[in-house]
C-alpha cells in the first residue's frame, strides 16, 4: 500500500494542498497581480498537462510502464523524450508553478524547488539507475544527448 502512496501524483497533490492552504489561510495580502499571474498560471498548467499527455502517449505507444517503481520494458527516446528525459515530472512542476501563480500563493514559491528535489531523489535517480543497468549503452547515449529536465 505504501508503494502506491509514494507516487509523483500524490506528492504533487500534497504540494498543491499546501499551496492552497497557504493562500487560503496565510495569504498576508501578498499577490502577483490579477491578470498576468492568472494568464501565466493557466499557460503553465496547460503546458504541463500537454507535456504529460505527450509523454503518456509515447510510453503507451512503446508499450512500457509509466509507473515509477516498475521496471521499464523499453527505453523511450522518441517524441517528447527527445527534448526531456522526464517530461511527466516537468509537467508536474509546471502544474505546481502554474497553480501557485493562479492562486497568488506567494509564500508557497519555495515549494517548487522542494518538490523538484523530492521528485529527483525519490523517483528520477532510482529510475535512471534501473534504466542504466538494463539498457547500458542505449541509456548512456540517451543520457549524453538529452537533458534530465529541459
VONU-682891 format. One record per atom (N, C-alpha, C): residue number from 1; y, z, x. Coordinates in steps of 0.1 Angstrom, whole numbers, plus 5000, padded with zeros to 4 digits. Each point is the difference from the previous one (the first is absolute). Layout:
{atom NUM, {Y, Z, X}}
...
//
This chain:
{atom 1, {4988, 5000, 5008}}
{atom 1, {5012, 5000, 4992}}
{atom 1, {5013, 5000, 5009}}
{atom 2, {5000, 5008, 5010}}
{atom 2, {5011, 5001, 5009}}
{atom 2, {5003, 4986, 5006}}
{atom 3, {4990, 4992, 5003}}
{atom 3, {5001, 4987, 5006}}
{atom 3, {5008, 4991, 4991}}
{atom 4, {4999, 5002, 4987}}
{atom 4, {5007, 4991, 4990}}
{atom 4, {5014, 5005, 4998}}
{atom 5, {5003, 5013, 5003}}
{atom 5, {5013, 5006, 4998}}
{atom 5, {5009, 4996, 5013}}
{atom 6, {4993, 4999, 5011}}
{atom 6, {5007, 4996, 5013}}
{atom 6, {5001, 4985, 5001}}
{atom 7, {5008, 4994, 4991}}
{atom 7, {5002, 4986, 4999}}
{atom 7, {5015, 4997, 5001}}
{atom 8, {5004, 4988, 5005}}
{atom 8, {5014, 4997, 5001}}
{atom 8, {5008, 5000, 4987}}
{atom 9, {4994, 4995, 4989}}
{atom 9, {5008, 5002, 4987}}
{atom 9, {5002, 5014, 4996}}
{atom 10, {4992, 5009, 5003}}
{atom 10, {5002, 5014, 4997}}
{atom 10, {5011, 5006, 5009}}
{atom 11, {5000, 4996, 5013}}
{atom 11, {5011, 5004, 5008}}
{atom 11, {5013, 4994, 4996}}
{atom 12, {5000, 4988, 4995}}
{atom 12, {5012, 4994, 4995}}
{atom 12, {5005, 5007, 4987}}
{atom 13, {4991, 5003, 4991}}
{atom 13, {5003, 5007, 4988}}
{atom 13, {5006, 5014, 5003}}
{atom 14, {4995, 5006, 5010}}
{atom 14, {5005, 5013, 5004}}
{atom 14, {5014, 4999, 5006}}
{atom 15, {5002, 4990, 5008}}
{atom 15, {5014, 4998, 5006}}
{atom 15, {5010, 4997, 4989}}
{atom 16, {4995, 4991, 4991}}
{atom 16, {5009, 4996, 4988}}
{atom 16, {5003, 5013, 4992}}
{atom 17, {4990, 5008, 4998}}
{atom 17, {5002, 5012, 4992}}
{atom 17, {5010, 5009, 5006}}
{atom 18, {4999, 5002, 5013}}
{atom 18, {5010, 5008, 5008}}
{atom 18, {5014, 4995, 4999}}
{atom 19, {5001, 4987, 5001}}
{atom 19, {5013, 4993, 4999}}
{atom 19, {5006, 5002, 4986}}
{atom 20, {4992, 4998, 4990}}
{atom 20, {5004, 5002, 4986}}
{atom 20, {5004, 5014, 4998}}
{atom 21, {4992, 5010, 5004}}
{atom 21, {5004, 5014, 4999}}
{atom 21, {5013, 5003, 5007}}
{atom 22, {5002, 4995, 5012}}
{atom 22, {5012, 5002, 5007}}
{atom 22, {5012, 4994, 4992}}
{atom 23, {4999, 4988, 4995}}
{atom 23, {5012, 4994, 4993}}
{atom 23, {5002, 5007, 4987}}
{atom 24, {4990, 5005, 4994}}
{atom 24, {5001, 5007, 4987}}
{atom 24, {5006, 5014, 5001}}
{atom 25, {4995, 5008, 5009}}
{atom 25, {5004, 5014, 5001}}
{atom 25, {5009, 5003, 5012}}
{atom 26, {5001, 4992, 5010}}
{atom 26, {5009, 5003, 5011}}
{atom 26, {5008, 4988, 5005}}
{atom 27, {5006, 4993, 4990}}
{atom 27, {5008, 4988, 5003}}
{atom 27, {5012, 5004, 5008}}
{atom 28, {5006, 5011, 4998}}
{atom 28, {5012, 5005, 5007}}
{atom 28, {5012, 4990, 4999}}
{atom 29, {5000, 4992, 4990}}
{atom 29, {5011, 4990, 4998}}
{atom 29, {5000, 4989, 5010}}
{atom 30, {4990, 4998, 5008}}
{atom 30, {4999, 4989, 5009}}
{atom 30, {4995, 4988, 4994}}
{atom 31, {5004, 4988, 5005}}
{atom 31, {4995, 4987, 4994}}
{atom 31, {5004, 4989, 5010}}
{atom 32, {4993, 4989, 4998}}
{atom 32, {5002, 4988, 5008}}
{atom 32, {5010, 4991, 4994}}
{atom 33, {5004, 5001, 4988}}
{atom 33, {5008, 4991, 4993}}
{atom 33, {4993, 4994, 4989}}
{atom 34, {5006, 4997, 4988}}
{atom 34, {4993, 4996, 4988}}
{atom 34, {4993, 4986, 5001}}
{atom 35, {5007, 4990, 5004}}
{atom 35, {4995, 4987, 4999}}
{atom 35, {4991, 4996, 5012}}
{atom 36, {5006, 5001, 5012}}
{atom 36, {4993, 4996, 5012}}
{atom 36, {4986, 5006, 5002}}
{atom 37, {5000, 5013, 4998}}
{atom 37, {4987, 5007, 5002}}
{atom 37, {4990, 4996, 4990}}
{atom 38, {5004, 4999, 4987}}
{atom 38, {4991, 4995, 4990}}
{atom 38, {4994, 4986, 5003}}
{atom 39, {5009, 4991, 5004}}
{atom 39, {4996, 4987, 5003}}
{atom 39, {4991, 4999, 5012}}
{atom 40, {5004, 5007, 5011}}
{atom 40, {4992, 5000, 5012}}
{atom 40, {4986, 5007, 4997}}
{atom 41, {5001, 5011, 4993}}
{atom 41, {4988, 5007, 4996}}
{atom 41, {4990, 4991, 4992}}
{atom 42, {5005, 4993, 4991}}
{atom 42, {4992, 4991, 4992}}
{atom 42, {4994, 4989, 5008}}
{atom 43, {5008, 4994, 5009}}
{atom 43, {4995, 4990, 5009}}
{atom 43, {4989, 5005, 5009}}
{atom 44, {5002, 5012, 5006}}
{atom 44, {4989, 5006, 5009}}
{atom 44, {4987, 5003, 4992}}
{atom 45, {5002, 5006, 4988}}
{atom 45, {4988, 5003, 4992}}
{atom 45, {4992, 4987, 4996}}
{atom 46, {5008, 4990, 4996}}
{atom 46, {4994, 4987, 4997}}
{atom 46, {4993, 4993, 5012}}
{atom 47, {5007, 5001, 5011}}
{atom 47, {4995, 4994, 5013}}
{atom 47, {4987, 5007, 5004}}
{atom 48, {5000, 5014, 4999}}
{atom 48, {4988, 5007, 5003}}
{atom 48, {4989, 4997, 4991}}
{atom 49, {5002, 4998, 4988}}
{atom 49, {4990, 4996, 4990}}
{atom 49, {4994, 4986, 5003}}
{atom 50, {5009, 4991, 5004}}
{atom 50, {4996, 4986, 5004}}
{atom 50, {4991, 5001, 5012}}
{atom 51, {5005, 5007, 5010}}
{atom 51, {4992, 5001, 5013}}
{atom 51, {4986, 5006, 4997}}
{atom 52, {4999, 5010, 4992}}
{atom 52, {4987, 5006, 4997}}
{atom 52, {4992, 4990, 4992}}
{atom 53, {5005, 4993, 4991}}
{atom 53, {4993, 4990, 4992}}
{atom 53, {4994, 4989, 5009}}
{atom 54, {5009, 4995, 5009}}
{atom 54, {4995, 4990, 5009}}
{atom 54, {4989, 5005, 5009}}
{atom 55, {5001, 5012, 5005}}
{atom 55, {4990, 5005, 5009}}
{atom 55, {4987, 5003, 4992}}
{atom 56, {5001, 5005, 4988}}
{atom 56, {4988, 5002, 4992}}
{atom 56, {4993, 4987, 4997}}
{atom 57, {5008, 4990, 4996}}
{atom 57, {4994, 4986, 4998}}
{atom 57, {4992, 4995, 5012}}
{atom 58, {5007, 5001, 5012}}
{atom 58, {4993, 4995, 5012}}
{atom 58, {4988, 5008, 5003}}
{atom 59, {5000, 5013, 4998}}
{atom 59, {4988, 5008, 5003}}
{atom 59, {4988, 4997, 4990}}
{atom 60, {5004, 4998, 4988}}
{atom 60, {4990, 4996, 4990}}
{atom 60, {4994, 4986, 5003}}
{atom 61, {5009, 4991, 5004}}
{atom 61, {4996, 4987, 5003}}
{atom 61, {4990, 4999, 5012}}
{atom 62, {5001, 5010, 5009}}
{atom 62, {4991, 5001, 5011}}
{atom 62, {4988, 5009, 4998}}
{atom 63, {5000, 5006, 4988}}
{atom 63, {4989, 5009, 4995}}
{atom 63, {4998, 5012, 5010}}
{atom 64, {5011, 5007, 5002}}
{atom 64, {4999, 5012, 5008}}
{atom 64, {5007, 5011, 4993}}
{atom 65, {4998, 5012, 5004}}
{atom 65, {5005, 5012, 4992}}
{atom 65, {5015, 5002, 5003}}
{atom 66, {5006, 5006, 4990}}
{atom 66, {5014, 5005, 5002}}
{atom 66, {5001, 5015, 5001}}
{atom 67, {4988, 5006, 4999}}
{atom 67, {5000, 5015, 5001}}
{atom 67, {5000, 5004, 5014}}
{atom 68, {5009, 5008, 5004}}
{atom 68, {5003, 5004, 5014}}
{atom 68, {4988, 5006, 5007}}
{atom 69, {4992, 5008, 4993}}
{atom 69, {4989, 5008, 5007}}
{atom 69, {4987, 4992, 5001}}
{atom 70, {5000, 4988, 4996}}
{atom 70, {4988, 4991, 5000}}
{atom 70, {5000, 4991, 5012}}
{atom 71, {4989, 4995, 5004}}
{atom 71, {4998, 4990, 5010}}
{atom 71, {5004, 4987, 4995}}
{atom 72, {5008, 4992, 5007}}
{atom 72, {5004, 4987, 4996}}
{atom 72, {4988, 4990, 5003}}
{atom 73, {4998, 4991, 4991}}
{atom 73, {4990, 4989, 5002}}
{atom 73, {5005, 4989, 5008}}
{atom 74, {5013, 4997, 4999}}
{atom 74, {5006, 4989, 5008}}
{atom 74, {5014, 5005, 5005}}
{atom 75, {5004, 4993, 5010}}
{atom 75, {5014, 5002, 5006}}
{atom 75, {5009, 4990, 4993}}
{atom 76, {5009, 5005, 4992}}
{atom 76, {5009, 4991, 4993}}
{atom 76, {5013, 4998, 5008}}
{atom 77, {5002, 4987, 5004}}
{atom 77, {5012, 4997, 5008}}
{atom 77, {5008, 4988, 4995}}
{atom 78, {4997, 4997, 4987}}
{atom 78, {5007, 4988, 4994}}
{atom 78, {5009, 5005, 4990}}
{atom 79, {5008, 4991, 4994}}
{atom 79, {5009, 5004, 4989}}
{atom 79, {5011, 5009, 5006}}
{atom 80, {5003, 5011, 4992}}
{atom 80, {5010, 5009, 5003}}
{atom 80, {4996, 5008, 5013}}
{atom 81, {4987, 5000, 5003}}
{atom 81, {4996, 5008, 5012}}
{atom 81, {5003, 4992, 5013}}
{atom 82, {5006, 4988, 4999}}
{atom 82, {5005, 4993, 5012}}
{atom 82, {5013, 5007, 5004}}
{atom 83, {5007, 5007, 4991}}
{atom 83, {5013, 5005, 5003}}
{atom 83, {5000, 5015, 5002}}
{atom 84, {4990, 5007, 4995}}
{atom 84, {4999, 5015, 5001}}
{atom 84, {4986, 5004, 4999}}
{atom 85, {4996, 5009, 5009}}
{atom 85, {4986, 5005, 4999}}
{atom 85, {4998, 5009, 4989}}
{atom 86, {5010, 5005, 4994}}
{atom 86, {4999, 5011, 4990}}
{atom 86, {5010, 4997, 4988}}
{atom 87, {4999, 4988, 4993}}
{atom 87, {5010, 4997, 4990}}
{atom 87, {4999, 5010, 4988}}
{atom 88, {4988, 5005, 4997}}
{atom 88, {4999, 5010, 4989}}
{atom 88, {5008, 5013, 5003}}
{atom 89, {4998, 5005, 5012}}
{atom 89, {5008, 5012, 5004}}
{atom 89, {5015, 4997, 5001}}
{atom 90, {5003, 4988, 5004}}
{atom 90, {5014, 4996, 5001}}
{atom 90, {5006, 5000, 4986}}
{atom 91, {4992, 4994, 4990}}
{atom 91, {5004, 5000, 4986}}
{atom 91, {5002, 5014, 4995}}
{atom 92, {4991, 5010, 5004}}
{atom 92, {5002, 5014, 4996}}
{atom 92, {5013, 5005, 5004}}
{atom 93, {5004, 4997, 5013}}
{atom 93, {5012, 5005, 5006}}
{atom 93, {5012, 4994, 4993}}
{atom 94, {4999, 4987, 4997}}
{atom 94, {5011, 4994, 4992}}
{atom 94, {5002, 5006, 4987}}
{atom 95, {4989, 5002, 4993}}
{atom 95, {5001, 5006, 4986}}
{atom 95, {5006, 5014, 5001}}
{atom 96, {4996, 5008, 5010}}
{atom 96, {5005, 5014, 5001}}
{atom 96, {5015, 4999, 5003}}
{atom 97, {5004, 4991, 5009}}
{atom 97, {5014, 4999, 5004}}
{atom 97, {5008, 4995, 4988}}
{atom 98, {4995, 4990, 4993}}
{atom 98, {5007, 4995, 4988}}
{atom 98, {5002, 5010, 4989}}
{atom 99, {4990, 5008, 4998}}
{atom 99, {5001, 5010, 4989}}
{atom 99, {5010, 5011, 5005}}
{atom 100, {5000, 5004, 5012}}
{atom 100, {5010, 5010, 5005}}
{atom 100, {5014, 4994, 4998}}
{atom 101, {5002, 4988, 5003}}
{atom 101, {5013, 4994, 4998}}
{atom 101, {5004, 4999, 4985}}
{atom 102, {4990, 4995, 4992}}
{atom 102, {5003, 4999, 4986}}
{atom 102, {5003, 5013, 4993}}
{atom 103, {4993, 5011, 5005}}
{atom 103, {5002, 5013, 4994}}
{atom 103, {5012, 5007, 5006}}
{atom 104, {5006, 4995, 5010}}
{atom 104, {5011, 5007, 5007}}
{atom 104, {4995, 5013, 5006}}
{atom 105, {4988, 5000, 5005}}
{atom 105, {4994, 5012, 5006}}
{atom 105, {5003, 5001, 5015}}
{atom 106, {5013, 5002, 5003}}
{atom 106, {5005, 4999, 5014}}
{atom 106, {4992, 5010, 5009}}
{atom 107, {4998, 5012, 4995}}
{atom 107, {4994, 5010, 5008}}
{atom 107, {4985, 4997, 5003}}
{atom 108, {4995, 4990, 4993}}
{atom 108, {4986, 4996, 5002}}
{atom 108, {4998, 4989, 5010}}
{atom 109, {5010, 4995, 5006}}
{atom 109, {4999, 4990, 5010}}
{atom 109, {4991, 5004, 5012}}
{atom 110, {5000, 5013, 5004}}
{atom 110, {4990, 5003, 5011}}
{atom 110, {4985, 4999, 4996}}
{atom 111, {4998, 4999, 4987}}
{atom 111, {4986, 4997, 4996}}
{atom 111, {4994, 4987, 5005}}
{atom 112, {5009, 4990, 5002}}
{atom 112, {4995, 4987, 5004}}
{atom 112, {4994, 5001, 5014}}
{atom 113, {5006, 5005, 5010}}
{atom 113, {4993, 5000, 5013}}
{atom 113, {4988, 5010, 5000}}
{atom 114, {5001, 5010, 4992}}
{atom 114, {4988, 5009, 4999}}
{atom 114, {4988, 4993, 4993}}
{atom 115, {5003, 4992, 4990}}
{atom 115, {4990, 4992, 4993}}
{atom 115, {4994, 4990, 5010}}
{atom 116, {5008, 4993, 5007}}
{atom 116, {4995, 4990, 5010}}
{atom 116, {4991, 5007, 5010}}
{atom 117, {5004, 5012, 5005}}
{atom 117, {4992, 5007, 5010}}
{atom 117, {4987, 5004, 4994}}
{atom 118, {5000, 5006, 4988}}
{atom 118, {4987, 5004, 4993}}
{atom 118, {4991, 4988, 4999}}
{atom 119, {5005, 4989, 4994}}
{atom 119, {4992, 4988, 4998}}
{atom 119, {4994, 4994, 5013}}
{atom 120, {5009, 5000, 5010}}
{atom 120, {4995, 4995, 5013}}
{atom 120, {4989, 5009, 5006}}
{atom 121, {5001, 5013, 4999}}
{atom 121, {4990, 5009, 5006}}
{atom 121, {4988, 5001, 4991}}
{atom 122, {5001, 5001, 4987}}
{atom 122, {4989, 5002, 4991}}
{atom 122, {4992, 4987, 4998}}
{atom 123, {5007, 4989, 5000}}
{atom 123, {4993, 4988, 4996}}
{atom 123, {5000, 4988, 5010}}
{atom 124, {5012, 4997, 5005}}
{atom 124, {5001, 4988, 5009}}
{atom 124, {4992, 5002, 5013}}
{atom 125, {5002, 5011, 5007}}
{atom 125, {4994, 5001, 5013}}
{atom 125, {4984, 5001, 4998}}
{atom 126, {4995, 5007, 4990}}
{atom 126, {4985, 5000, 4999}}
{atom 126, {4995, 4986, 4995}}
{atom 127, {5008, 4993, 4992}}
{atom 127, {4996, 4986, 4996}}
{atom 127, {4999, 4991, 5012}}
{atom 128, {5011, 5001, 5008}}
{atom 128, {5000, 4991, 5012}}
{atom 128, {4989, 5003, 5009}}
{atom 129, {4996, 5013, 5001}}
{atom 129, {4989, 5004, 5009}}
{atom 129, {4987, 4993, 4995}}
{atom 130, {4998, 5001, 4987}}
{atom 130, {4988, 4994, 4994}}
{atom 130, {5000, 4985, 5002}}
{atom 131, {5011, 4993, 4998}}
{atom 131, {5001, 4986, 5002}}
{atom 131, {4998, 4996, 5014}}
{atom 132, {5006, 5008, 5009}}
{atom 132, {4998, 4997, 5015}}
{atom 132, {4986, 5001, 5004}}
{atom 133, {4992, 5010, 4995}}
{atom 133, {4986, 5001, 5004}}
{atom 133, {4992, 4989, 4994}}
{atom 134, {5003, 4996, 4987}}
{atom 134, {4991, 4990, 4993}}
{atom 134, {5004, 4986, 5004}}
{atom 135, {5012, 4996, 5002}}
{atom 135, {5004, 4986, 5002}}
{atom 135, {5006, 4998, 5014}}
{atom 136, {4997, 5009, 5009}}
{atom 136, {5004, 4999, 5014}}
{atom 136, {5011, 4990, 5004}}
{atom 137, {4995, 4988, 5005}}
{atom 137, {5009, 4990, 5005}}
{atom 137, {5010, 4994, 4989}}
{atom 138, {4994, 4999, 4988}}
{atom 138, {5008, 4995, 4988}}
{atom 138, {5012, 5010, 4997}}
{atom 139, {4997, 5012, 5000}}
{atom 139, {5011, 5010, 4997}}
{atom 139, {5009, 5001, 5012}}
{atom 140, {4995, 4999, 5012}}
{atom 140, {5009, 5001, 5012}}
{atom 140, {5010, 4988, 4999}}
{atom 141, {4996, 4988, 4997}}
{atom 141, {5009, 4989, 4998}}
{atom 141, {5010, 5002, 4989}}
{atom 142, {4995, 5005, 4989}}
{atom 142, {5008, 5002, 4988}}
{atom 142, {5011, 5011, 5003}}
{atom 143, {4995, 5011, 5007}}
{atom 143, {5009, 5011, 5003}}
{atom 143, {5011, 4995, 5010}}
{atom 144, {4997, 4991, 5009}}
{atom 144, {5009, 4994, 5009}}
{atom 144, {5011, 4991, 4993}}
{atom 145, {4995, 4993, 4990}}
{atom 145, {5009, 4990, 4994}}
{atom 145, {5008, 5005, 4988}}
{atom 146, {4995, 5010, 4993}}
{atom 146, {5007, 5005, 4988}}
{atom 146, {5004, 5014, 5001}}
{atom 147, {5012, 5003, 4997}}
{atom 147, {5005, 5014, 5001}}
{atom 147, {4994, 5009, 4989}}
{atom 148, {5000, 5013, 5003}}
{atom 148, {4994, 5009, 4990}}
{atom 148, {5008, 5001, 4987}}
{atom 149, {5013, 5000, 5000}}
{atom 149, {5007, 5001, 4988}}
{atom 149, {5007, 4987, 4996}}
{atom 150, {5009, 4995, 5008}}
{atom 150, {5007, 4988, 4997}}
{atom 150, {5001, 4991, 5012}}
//
